[in-house]
Amino acid sequence: MLLAIDCGNTNTVFSIWDGLRFVATWRTATDHSRTADQYYVWLSTLMAFQKIDAVITDVIVSSTVPRVVYNLRVLSDRYFNTRPIVVGKPECALPVAVRVDAGTQVGPDRLVNTVGGFDLYGGDLIVVDFGTATTFDVVASDGAYEGGVIAPGVNLSLLALHQAAAALPHVDISKPQNVIGTNTVACMQSGIFWGYVGLVKEICARIKAERGVPMKIISTGGLAPLFQQTEELFDDFKDDLTMHGLTVIYNYNKTKG
C-alpha cells in the first residue's frame, strides 16, 4: 500500500491508500526535530489502535518544510524499505506542465493541488487552499500550473492582530451574527470573516477577468466550509484534494518508470 505524506507549515497529514480509497488518515503538528523513529512509533501505534493491517510498500512526500524531508526519507528507507517519491525533486515527474518565470520555485503543495484538481475537475480552475497561507492557484485548460496568489492565512491574520495590538485578545474564527460588532471579539471576528469573504471574491473575480474564460473555483483546507456557509464562493469543496493529487503523481511516476 501507499503511504502519502503532506507536510505543511502547521500540520503534517499521513494517509494510507490501498489503490482505490484512503483507508486511514492522521494529522500531527509539523515538527522538524521529530525523528524517523518517533514518526514510526506514532504511526504504528495508530495503525494498531485502529486495527489497520496494512503493509506499506511505497511512500510519496510533499513538503513545504525542507528540514522535515530528511527524517521522512529515513522513515521510508528504514521501516518500509523503499525510496520515497518527493514532489519537487528532479526525480519526481509531474503529469502537468509548470509555466512560471524561469528560476521560480513553486511550493510542492501547490503543484499537488494542481494535479489533484485537474484530475478531478479538468482545466480552467482556481484552487483556493486555506492553510497557513491562503493560496489561489490557476490551472490552465491543459492542466498546467500557471501561477497564482499568496495571501496571509486566516489564523495567521488573527495571530498577528493579537500579537501586534496589546489590547486585542486571541480569538477563534467563526461566522459572526452581524457585520457590526458590539464587543472586541465580535469586531475582530467580523473583520476577519467578512474580510476574507471579500478577499476570495475579489481575487477570484480578477483572475477570471484577466484570463477571460469561465473558470471553476475549488476550495480545500479546513476553513473552506466555514466561508461557504454565507455565499456560494466555491463551485466545490474537496477536503482531501492534496492527498488525491499525491496518489495521481505516484501512479504517474510508477507508470512512467
Phi, psi and omega per residue, in radians:
M1 nan 2.825 -3.097
L2 -1.720 2.323 2.982
L3 -1.791 1.980 3.119
A4 -1.773 2.257 -3.074
I5 -2.177 2.162 3.082
D6 -2.042 1.898 -3.088
C7 -1.796 1.946 3.096
G8 -1.802 3.124 -3.120
N9 -1.144 -0.506 -3.089
T10 -1.840 -0.851 -3.087
N11 -2.234 2.726 3.040
T12 -2.102 2.277 -3.098
V13 -1.932 2.310 3.070
F14 -2.007 2.235 3.097
S15 -2.311 2.459 3.072
I16 -1.819 2.186 -3.074
W17 -1.984 2.205 -3.105
D18 -1.695 0.148 -3.127
G19 1.819 -0.347 3.123
L20 -2.169 -0.559 -3.074
R21 -2.726 2.888 3.021
F22 -1.477 2.087 -3.114
V23 -1.493 -0.334 3.105
A24 -2.860 2.571 3.083
T25 -2.453 2.333 3.126
W26 -2.331 2.680 -3.093
R27 -2.245 2.412 3.074
T28 -2.440 2.755 3.108
A29 -1.161 2.411 3.100
T30 -1.248 2.226 -3.103
D31 -2.523 1.910 -3.080
H32 -1.166 -0.263 -3.137
S33 -1.541 -0.126 3.141
R34 -1.216 2.264 -3.075
T35 -1.501 2.911 3.092
A36 -1.049 -0.682 3.129
D37 -1.113 -0.709 3.114
Q38 -1.149 -0.717 3.074
Y39 -1.009 -0.793 -3.066
Y40 -1.165 -0.750 3.116
V41 -1.049 -0.791 3.127
W42 -1.080 -0.820 -3.073
L43 -1.194 -0.810 -3.109
S44 -1.154 -0.579 3.100
T45 -1.153 -0.756 3.112
L46 -1.140 -0.700 3.116
M47 -1.103 -0.735 3.137
A48 -1.173 -0.701 -3.124
F49 -1.108 -0.652 -3.134
Q50 -1.634 0.144 3.094
K51 0.959 0.805 3.110
I52 -1.721 1.905 -3.118
D53 -1.705 1.372 -3.081
A54 -2.034 2.385 3.049
V55 -1.756 1.965 -3.126
I56 -1.379 2.093 -3.136
T57 -1.938 -0.369 -3.100
D58 -2.473 2.675 -3.131
V59 -2.402 2.397 3.004
I60 -2.260 2.428 -3.037
V61 -2.244 2.358 2.914
S62 -2.140 2.184 -3.079
S63 -2.455 2.256 3.013
T64 -1.603 0.028 3.135
V65 -2.074 1.644 -3.027
P66 -0.963 -0.590 -3.073
R67 -1.167 -0.322 -3.120
V68 -1.435 -0.454 -2.993
V69 -1.049 -0.672 -3.089
Y70 -1.004 -0.875 -3.097
N71 -1.194 -0.500 3.056
L72 -1.252 -0.580 3.023
R73 -1.113 -0.774 3.132
V74 -1.104 -0.741 3.084
L75 -0.965 -0.832 -3.109
S76 -1.112 -0.768 -3.092
D77 -1.259 -0.808 -3.012
R78 -1.297 -0.714 -2.998
Y79 -1.835 -0.348 -3.124
F80 -2.105 0.001 3.039
N81 0.924 0.796 3.118
T82 -2.574 2.623 3.074
R83 -1.545 2.144 -3.064
P84 -1.278 2.626 2.939
I85 -1.484 2.168 -3.117
V86 -1.987 2.000 -3.113
V87 -1.115 2.328 -3.120
G88 1.772 -0.295 3.087
K89 -1.488 2.661 -3.078
P90 -0.989 -0.554 -3.085
E91 -1.361 -0.136 3.116
C92 -1.696 1.925 3.132
A93 -1.455 2.543 3.098
L94 -1.929 2.493 3.132
P95 -1.387 0.040 3.133
V96 -2.291 2.757 3.094
A97 -1.426 2.783 3.078
V98 -2.128 1.922 -3.057
R99 -1.912 1.498 3.103
V100 -2.325 3.061 3.134
D101 -1.036 2.511 3.141
A102 -0.995 2.361 3.121
G103 1.522 -0.089 -3.130
T104 -1.406 2.293 3.062
Q105 -1.714 2.146 3.139
V106 -1.702 2.368 3.127
G107 -0.996 2.347 -3.132
P108 -0.974 -0.625 -3.138
D109 -1.097 -0.606 -3.127
R110 -1.266 -0.624 3.071
L111 -1.173 -0.725 -3.141
V112 -1.145 -0.721 3.090
N113 -1.092 -0.652 3.094
T114 -1.081 -0.826 -3.140
V115 -1.096 -0.820 -3.132
G116 -1.115 -0.732 3.140
G117 -1.133 -0.761 -3.135
F118 -1.136 -0.684 3.142
D119 -1.118 -0.641 -3.070
L120 -1.541 -0.610 -2.963
Y121 -2.136 -0.115 -3.044
G122 1.452 -2.914 -3.046
G123 -1.592 -3.029 -3.070
D124 0.987 1.103 -3.115
L125 -2.134 2.695 2.840
I126 -2.076 2.065 3.115
V127 -1.771 2.057 -3.134
V128 -1.841 2.062 -3.091
D129 -1.998 2.046 3.127
F130 -1.588 1.537 3.109
G131 -2.087 -2.595 3.053
T132 -0.991 -0.707 2.912
A133 -1.897 2.714 3.001
T134 -1.708 1.995 -3.049
T135 -1.973 2.581 3.082
F136 -2.142 2.052 -3.100
D137 -2.021 2.322 -3.088
V138 -1.727 2.152 -3.141
V139 -1.936 2.123 -3.087
A140 -1.274 3.035 -3.102
S141 -1.086 -0.498 3.131
D142 -1.664 0.163 3.099
G143 1.611 -0.070 -3.100
A144 -1.199 2.566 3.021
Y145 -1.452 2.192 -3.049
E146 -2.155 0.506 3.084
G147 1.712 -2.959 -3.120
G148 3.019 -2.584 -3.048
V149 -2.422 2.475 3.038
I150 -2.124 2.172 3.081
A151 -2.168 2.788 3.091
P152 -1.034 2.510 3.092
G153 -1.219 2.791 -3.099
V154 -1.053 -0.916 -3.117
N155 -1.165 -0.548 3.085
L156 -1.132 -0.695 3.113
S157 -1.139 -0.730 3.102
L158 -1.108 -0.722 3.128
L159 -1.133 -0.689 3.134
A160 -1.124 -0.701 3.086
L161 -1.047 -0.796 -3.106
H162 -1.147 -0.732 -3.069
Q163 -1.349 -0.540 -3.053
A164 -1.565 -0.349 -3.129
A165 -2.118 1.979 -3.014
A166 -1.050 -0.526 -3.059
A167 -1.511 -0.132 -3.077
L168 -1.702 2.231 -3.123
P169 -1.385 2.968 2.994
H170 -1.476 2.213 -3.113
V171 -2.213 2.755 3.052
D172 -1.571 2.571 3.137
I173 -1.346 2.334 3.045
S174 -2.748 2.880 3.120
K175 -1.328 2.091 -3.138
P176 -1.316 2.668 3.126
Q177 -1.209 -0.609 -3.132
N178 -2.308 2.732 3.068
V179 -1.222 -0.743 -3.128
I180 -1.467 1.992 3.120
G181 -1.430 2.538 3.133
T182 -1.939 0.151 3.008
N183 -2.629 2.946 -3.021
T184 -1.047 -0.816 -3.111
V185 -1.074 -0.788 -3.135
A186 -1.119 -0.657 3.106
C187 -1.103 -0.762 -3.139
M188 -1.160 -0.767 -3.131
Q189 -1.125 -0.665 3.110
S190 -1.155 -0.755 -3.137
G191 -1.079 -0.756 3.141
I192 -1.235 -0.868 -3.057
F193 -1.087 -0.991 -3.088
W194 -1.250 -0.489 3.059
G195 -1.100 -0.716 -3.136
Y196 -1.343 -0.548 3.005
V197 -1.026 -0.821 3.125
G198 -1.129 -0.691 3.134
L199 -1.072 -0.823 -3.123
V200 -1.105 -0.813 -3.112
K201 -1.084 -0.790 -3.064
E202 -1.215 -0.792 -3.120
I203 -1.134 -0.764 3.137
C204 -1.125 -0.681 3.118
A205 -1.114 -0.707 -3.138
R206 -1.228 -0.637 3.077
I207 -1.094 -0.799 3.128
K208 -1.061 -0.762 -3.134
A209 -1.133 -0.677 -3.118
E210 -1.196 -0.628 -3.126
R211 -1.490 -0.502 3.065
G212 1.266 0.395 3.099
V213 -2.356 2.693 3.055
P214 -1.094 2.423 -3.126
M215 -2.403 2.459 3.021
K216 -1.499 2.568 3.094
I217 -1.969 2.051 -3.116
I218 -1.983 2.307 -3.138
S219 -1.942 2.688 3.031
T220 -2.597 2.926 -3.072
G221 1.756 2.659 -2.969
G222 -1.086 -0.502 -3.067
L223 -1.577 -0.121 -3.108
A224 -1.008 -0.780 3.135
P225 -1.066 -0.554 3.115
L226 -1.058 -0.806 -3.113
F227 -1.288 -0.421 3.131
Q228 -1.297 -0.270 -3.098
Q229 -1.086 -0.604 -2.974
T230 -1.575 -0.832 -3.098
E231 -2.411 2.728 3.137
E232 -1.348 1.344 -3.119
L233 -1.318 -0.549 -2.994
F234 -2.151 2.614 3.051
D235 -1.375 -0.465 3.089
D236 -2.828 2.737 3.072
F237 -2.103 2.287 -3.141
K238 -2.280 1.785 -3.043
D239 -1.080 -0.705 -3.063
D240 -1.802 0.585 -3.102
L241 -1.022 -0.771 -3.122
T242 -1.114 -0.771 -3.137
M243 -1.146 -0.656 3.076
H244 -1.092 -0.751 3.106
G245 -1.031 -0.647 3.116
L246 -1.114 -0.676 3.123
T247 -1.181 -0.624 3.116
V248 -1.141 -0.779 3.133
I249 -1.135 -0.706 3.093
Y250 -1.034 -0.878 -3.123
N251 -1.089 -0.660 3.134
Y252 -1.115 -0.736 -3.136
N253 -1.240 -0.619 3.109
K254 -1.191 -0.713 3.110
T255 -1.187 -0.708 -3.125
K256 -1.176 -0.647 -3.092
G257 -1.347 nan nan
